[in-house]
Amino acid sequence: MCARRPTTLRVNALRASAQELASFLRERGVRFRTVPWCAQAFVLSEARERDVEQWDWYQEGRLYVQSLSSMIPALALEPQPGERVLDIAAAPGSKTTQMAGMMENQGRILAVDPDAIRAERLSYNVALQGCRNVDVRVGRGEKIGSEMPASFDRVLLDVPCSGEGRFIVGAPSTTRAWSRKLVTDRARLQKKLMASGVQALRPGGVLVYSTCTLNMAENEDAVQWALETFNVETEKMPFSIPGSWAGVSRGRDPGISKALRLFPDAEREGFFICRLRKKA
């Protein structure tokens, strides 16, 4: 990816509707288009994020600037009103607040992050967006499973990763932190978080595993390990995304083909998303 992507955002369903946001944009003369697979998402043709940050709608928490790819994991998880949901490594809260809107502020979301400063930002976004069903906790996601076994209907596991899906050609800052050791270290952490997430999930519950990286060690191989280690199975996505690819199942469990791969393009970051169900 070498060009600047357009600004993308979603309406905060707890404070406004997509129709109201569309009217707001038209009144301001902002060119936009909607996204077929996400009714709350908007792509702005010209306005930049710094422009959006000046709008009263942004400052009042009626919209959230978020990449299109980042919206997919919550859509794959499908949290329902009244359920108990665990969001591991939740900061800064884009997916947490998205799920609160999907749940209509009913039920509970436990949003966990190990970094106290990032957790403060998470708490700020939760409050700004009016998410009353979210509890923020500073803590290690690896320990939640043993502390709260079989306690959640759904678990979102958007894990720390090597970030290859965010690389931009000509922008060294996007690749500077990458190394083979980082991939190895992240893959080791991801397995610990996966184990914790599965343990925290009730039998019959759904877990979505996602990364913003491209290598198989952090994606298909992590899912393969989970299938071999735990009583889980992959599930098909509840939607289709134009331009997406299936997970690479060659040499692995054929169910991994139900996962979703997005390669970086003019509008989206690279992402990997897999939906798993814990067998009863």
N, C-alpha and C positions, 0 to 999 in steps of 0.2 A: 504494500500500500504506500503510495507516494503523494497523494493529494489530501488536502484538508477535507475531512468529512463534514457534511452539513450538520447543523445543530439539531438534535432530536430531543423530544420531551414527551411526557405523558401527563394527562390531566389527573389531579388528585380526586379520585371518585368520592372521597369523604367530604369534599368542599365544593365540587362543581361537576358538571357533566361535560362530555366531549362536545356536545352541541354548543354549550355556553363558551367553551374555550375557542371553538371555531369562530363564533361571533366576535369574540374579543380580538382575535387575530385579524379578522376582516376589517374591523373598525380601525385598527392600527395600520392597515395597509400592509400587513405581513403576509408574504407569499408562503403557502404551505401546502402539504398534501397529507392525507391520512394513510394508514398502514392496514392493508386488508386483514392481516392475521392478528392485529391487536387494536381493538376499537378505541383504546385510550391514547394511542400513540400518534404523534405528529412529527413530520419532517419539515424543517424550515429551510426554504431555498436560499435565503440570504442572511437573515439575522444570526449573529454570533452569540455565544453563551454570555459574554460580557454585556451584550445588549439586553438579553432576557433578564439578567440579574437586576436590571433597573426597573423592570415592570412591577406594578403593585401586585399583580397576580403571583409573581414569583415570591415577593417579600411576604405575602400573606399565606403562602403555602398552598395555593390552589393549583400549582403545577410543579413538576419535578423534572429537572434536566437529567436525562439518562440515555445511555446508548441503547440502540435497538436490541443488540444482542443481549445486553444485560437484563432486558425485560423478559426474555424467554424462560429462564429457570422457574420463576414464580408461576408463569402460565402453565408450565409443564407440571408443577406440583399441584395446581388446582385446589388451594386451601378453601374450605367451606366455612360459612358462618357457624359459630358455635364450637368449632374444633380446637384442639390444642396443637400448636405448631411450634417447632423448634427451628430457629435460624442460627446456625453455627457460623462463626466468623462474619458477623452481620454488618459491622461498620463499613461505610458511613450510613447505611440504612436505605439505599435505593430499593432493594428487594423487600426489606422489612416493611417499609411504608406502602409499597405496592401490594403486598399481601394483606395488610390491614384494610386497604380499600376493597380488595376482593372479598374479604370476610365481613365487610360492612361494620367494622368495629365490634363484632360479636365473636365470642370465644377468647382465647388467649394466645399470644405469641411470646415466647421467651427468646429474646435476641441476645446472643452471647458474643463477646469479643475479648481477646486477652489483653489488648492495649487500652489503658485507661484514658489516654488522650483521644484515641479514635472512638472509644465508647462515649465520651462526652459529645463528640460530633454526632454520633448516632442518637443520643438522647435529645439533642437540639433538633435534629430533623424529625424525629418522632413527635416532638411537641409541636413544631411548626406545622406539620401536616395533620395535626389533630387526631393522632392515632392513640386512642384511649385503651386499646386492648393489648398494648405492648409493654412488657417488662424487660428492662435492659439490665444485663448482668456483666460485670467484668470478671472474666474467668476463662480457663482453658477448655476449649471444646473437647479435647481428648478425655476429659474427666466427667462430662455431663452424663454419658451413658451409664457409668457405674453409680453416679449419684442419683439418677432418675431413670431407672430401667423401665422399659415398656410404658412410658408415660405420655407419649405423643402420638397423635393421629398421623401427622406428617412432619417430615424433617427436610429442611433445605440445607444442602451441603455445598455451598459455593465456596470452594476451598482456595486458600492461598496457593499460587502457582507461579511458574516461571514467566508468564505473561507474553508468550510469543505471539499471541493473537493481536497484541497492541503495538507490535513493531511498526515503525514508519520509516520508509526509505529516505535517507537524507537527514534523519533526526537521530544522531548518535545517542542522545539521552534516553531514547526508548529501548536501546539494546545494551547499554553500558553495564547494567547489573547482571546480565545473563551469563551463565557459565554451565558447563556440564555438572559441576558440583551442585549448583543451585537446583538443577533438574532432579538430581539424585536425592538431595535433601528434601525438596518439596514432595517427591513421590513417597518418601518415608513418612512425612507428616500426614499426607493425604490418607494413607492406610490407617494411621491412628485415628484420624477424624472419622473415617468411614466406619471403623469398628465401633466408635463411640456413638455415631449416629444410628447405626443399626440396633445397637443395644438399647438406645433411648426410644426406639420406635416400637409401638405395640404390634402384635401379630396382626397381619392384614393391612397394616399401614403403608404409606408411600414415602419413599425417599428420593429426592432428586439430587444427583451429583453433577456438578458443573465446574468448568474451568474456563479461563480465557487464554488457554495455551493450545499448541498444535501437536506436540509430540505424543506418541502412543504410550510412553512410560507413565505419563500423568493422566491419561485418558482411558483408552481401551484396556491397557494392562491393569489399571486400577480397578476397573469394573470386572475384569476377568478374575482378579484376586478375590473380589467380594463374592462373586458367584461360586468360587471354589471353597470359600472360607465360611460363608454364612448361608442361612436358609432364606435366600432371596432369589428373585427372578426379574428379568427385565420386562418392561412393558412398552407398548407402542405409545408414541406421543399423541395427545388428544387434539392435535392440529397439524397442519403442514406448513412449512416455511419455503417459499419459492427460492431456489438457488442453494438449498441446503444439500448435504450429503449424508449418507448412512454411516454409522460407525463401522470401522474396519474389522470384520469378523473372520477374515482369512486366518486360519491357524488358531482361532479362538472359539469360544462359545458362539454358536450362530445367533443367539439372542442379542448379541452386541450390535448387530445390524439395526436394531430398533433405536439405538442412540442417534443423536443428531450432531452433525459437524457443520460448522460455518467457517468458511475461509474468509480472510479479510478482503473487503471490496470497497467500493466507493462510498457505501453508507454504513457498513457494519464491521465491527471488530471480529476477529476469529474467536470462536467459542466451541465448547463441547458440552453437550447436555445428555444425561441418561436418567431415565425414570426406572426405579426399582420398587418392587413390592416385597414386603416381608411375609413369607408364607405363614399361614395360620398353623 
